[in-house]
Amino acid sequence: MNIDSHQHFWRYDAARDAWITDAMQAIQRDFLPADLAAEMKASGMDSSVAVQTVQSEDDTRFLLDLAEKDKRIAGVVGWVDLRSPKLEERLRYFSKFPKLRGFRHVAQAEPDNQFLVRPEFTAGITQLKKFGYTYDILIFPRQLPAAIELVSMFPEQRFVLDHMAKPDVRTRTSKRWSMMICKLASKPNVFCKLSGLVTEADWYRWSASDFTPFLDTVFGAFGPDRLMFGSDWPVCLLASPYAKVKQVIEEYVDGHATEHKDKIFGGNAIRFYGLEALAGGSAA
């Protein structure tokens, strides 16, 4: 089972989706499962994990509705207010949706570099494990110290780092990022998504070799058992078609054992998100 561990769906709303600027006109439209199906089929991918983009429960329910209708969506990473005093009630409500596997907050947009370890946020993280939920960490490199502190506080909680913490591919500045990644990876409860790289490069003039030092770091730090491929479609379309995003990772892992490739392109996502009984094939 080949699984894309990180992609998005949305019905475009110019006011709500202000993060999609005029420089991103290629993605200023709706993106729904039918749009992704052909891309995945052509690239040999069977299922995906749909990840939130809007910080609202409406977005979570939107993704769950899509997942209920389409078996190719193996799991959903939604949003819930982890700082809410009613969090336990909301988690109990969402626990009746089997395809909801975890949650994410767009922490990269928080001006406070210590947001992830503020008491009101960590109080929410405390409640995830008893409902079996994972947490996706979406940050910039400047927030890596807080992420390291967070995952150290909750050794039994499953975390995954999105987009390798968005390293500065354009300038190939990696020394401090690499050091922080190695510290984060030393915690066995943390996985990492091989995703989001093309949009951190020059959108119009990148080459696969631009990503080599960054991939070298995460492969050395996490190893093949805690890495998973993610396309970040449709955001990746700003810099690359789906097939080429997958090709970058495929070519990098060409020298690895077959079982390592199987883990990176599906097995690790199944294990991390608990998708064994949920990963499906064709649409319902």
N, C-alpha and C positions, 0 to 999 in steps of 0.2 A: 504493500500500500504506500504510494507516494503522496506525501502530504505537504502542502504549502502552509507553513506555520503562521503566516502573517500577511493578511490582505484585508481590504476594506470595501464596504459598500456604502453608498449614500444616494439620496435624492437631493440634488444640489439646490441649496438655498443661499443666495448671495449675501443676505444679511447675517444669517447664522454662521455660514462657512467663510467668514471674513479672512481666515488664515490662507484661503486659496486666492492669492493676489492676482492682479492683472498679468503678472509675469508667468502665471500658471494657467493660462487659458486652455491648455490641452486637457485639463481636468475640471474645467468649469462646466460640468454637465453631470447627469445621472450616471451612476455605475452600479449595475445590478447583476445578480448571478448569471443571467443569460449572456451578459457581456464578457464575463470571465470564462465561461464554459469552453468556448472554442480555444482560447489561449491555453488553458490547462490541458485540454485534450491534445493539442499540437505539441505540447512540451512533456507529455507523458505523466501528468499529475492527475491523481485520482480525486483528492479531497483537499479541503482547506480549513483553516481556522480564521473566522471573520472577527476582526478586532475593531473596537469602538473608535470613533473619531470625535464625537460630540459628548460633552460632559453632561449627559442627562439620562434619566431612566427611559425616556422615550426612545433614545437611540438604542439602548439595550433591548427594549421590546421590539423595535424595528428589526434588529438583527436576528432575534429569536424567531420572529415571524417568518423571515426569509429561510432560516435554518429548518423550520418545521416543514416547509414546502419543498425543500431541495436537499436530498441526501448527500450531495457533494459537499455541503457545509458540515463538516464533522464536529465542529465545536465553535463556541462563541466566547470571546473575551469582552465583557461589557463594562459599564460604568455604574457605580453606585456611590453615594456620598459617604465615604469612609469616615468622615468627621461628624456625621449625624448622630444625635442621641437616640434616634430610632433605627440605627443600623441593623441591630439584631433582627428586628421585625422585618426589615427589607430583605435581609439575607434569607430569612425563613420563607418569605414570599417567593424569592427567585429560586430557591432550592427545588421547587417543583418542576423546573425546566431542565431536563437532563443534559441538553446540549450546552448549557451555560457552564463553562469550565473555570472561569476566573474573571478577574477585574483588572482595570487599568485606570490610572489618573494621568492626565497630561502634565506630569510634573516638570517637564522641560519648559513649560510656559510660566512656571512660578518664579517670581523674582527672588524669592528667598532660597538661597542655595541649601539651606538646612530644612527645607519643607518636609522632606521624607522622614525626618526624625523628630519633628515637633510632636509633643504628647497627644494632641488631638487627632493627629494622623496615625500614629503608631497604635493608639487605642483601637482604631478600626482594623489595622492589620492583625491585631491580637485575635479578632473574631473570625478570620477567614478559615483557619485550619479546621475548626470544628464542623464547618460546612463542606470541607474538602475542596476549597477554592484556591487557585493559584493567584499570583500577582505578577503582572508585567511591569517592568521598570522602564519608563520612557524618560530619558534624561539627556542632557548635554555633558561633555566631559567635566565641566566645572562642578557638576553635582555628584560626581563619582565618590568623593569622600563620604558624603551623606549616605549614598547607596551602600557603601561598604559597612558603615555603622548600622544601617537598617538590617541588612541580612545577617549581621553578627548578633543582633538583638533577638532574632527569631530563627534559630537554627533548624527548627522543625517545619518551618513554612517554606513552600516551594516558590522560588522566584525565577523569573527569566528576564534577562537584559535585552531590550529591544534595540535593534539597529547598532549593536556594538557600542552604544553610548555616543553615536554620531561623531566619530573621529574627524579631524580636519584633513580630509583627503586632498583637498585643493593644494594645500601647502606642504603636505606630507609631514606635518608636525606630529610626532608620535611618542616622544620620549616619556613625558609625564603621563599621557594617556596609557601607554603600555604598562607603566609601573602600577597605575591604579587598577587596570584590568587584571593584572596578575594577582593583586591583593583581593579583588572581588572574587576571582575564580578559585582562590584558595578555600572558599566556603563551599562545601559539597552540595548545599541546597540551592545553588544558583546555576542556571543554564544560560545560554546565550544564543540569540538569533542572528544568523548570517543574513542580514536584511538591511535595506536602507542605504547601502553604500553608494549606489550610482548617483543619488541625489545629493550626496555630500561631496561629490567630485564636480569638476567643470561639466555642466550638463551637455555641452556641445563638443567637447574635445577630450574626453576621457579614454583611457585604454585599460585593459584588464591588469596590466602591470602596476597601475596606480594603487591597486588594492592589496598587492602582495604583502607589503610589510605589515599591514593591519590584520590580514588573514593569518599571517605567520604568528602574530602575537596571540590571537584568540585560539588558534589550533594548539599552540604550545601551552597556553594557560588552561583551557577547558578540556582539551582532548576530544576525541571523536564521540565520546559517550554523552556529552552535554552541549552539543551544538546542533542547531536545526536550521534548515533552509527556510527563508521567508522571502517572498517576492516584493512585498510592500506595494503590490498593485492596488489601485491605479496610480498611486503617487509616483511609482517608478517611471511611468510614462513621460514624466517631465524630462527624463534623461535617457530612457531606453525602453524598447519593447520587452514584454514579459520573457520571451524566449532567450533574449540576450542576457537578461539578469540571471536566469538559471544557468546559462552557459558559463558565466564567469565563475560560479561556484563549482560547476561540474568539471571544468578544466583544472581548477585548483586542486580538486580532490582526485584527479585522475591517477595519481601515483599511490593512492590509499587502497587498502584491502577492500574487497567488495562489501564485506559486512559493515565497514565504516561508512561507505556510501549509503547503504541501506538505512543506517541509523540517522545520518544527516538529512536524508531526503524523505524521512517518514517515521522511522522507528523511535527516535528520540522525542518527537512531537507526540506520538501515541503514548509513550511512557510518561512524559511530563504532564500532559493534559488529561491523561486517563481516557484515551479515545478508543480503547480496545473494542468496546461494544457499540461504538457510535460511528466510527469511520465507515462511510458508505460509498456506493458507486454512482449509479445513474440518478437522475432527478426523480423525485416522487411523482 
